[in-house]
């Protein structure tokens, strides 16, 4: 089970740190991803990190502003979001791909999903 938290209301230019806590299984051997879904839109890729943090990949829209990280000892994954923009408003989901250790930008390769946390950026 994945539990995302840390969302909230923030002004444009502000920062938030999302956390994803895994319970019931260790995620240390798996690639992890963050996705987001804005109202009325499809779920989009945001960031992904491989099992040992050696490789990270970001959507162009967040590159340079967001940073994905993980702490395998704590079974946690994080998404630091800086310089937030109103277009970043969405429900953010963390996901785990139990079939692979590497990064992946496609939602279809992730087997487990958290319930989502809402991020609202006001202008």
Buried (B, 14 or more C-beta within 10 A) or exposed (E): EBEBBBBEEBEEEBEBEBBBBBEEBEBBEBBBBBBBBBEEEEBBBBBBBBBEBEEBBBBEBBEEBBBBBBEBEEBBBBBBBBEBBEEBBBBBBBBBBBEBBBBBBEBEBBEBBBEBBEBBBEE
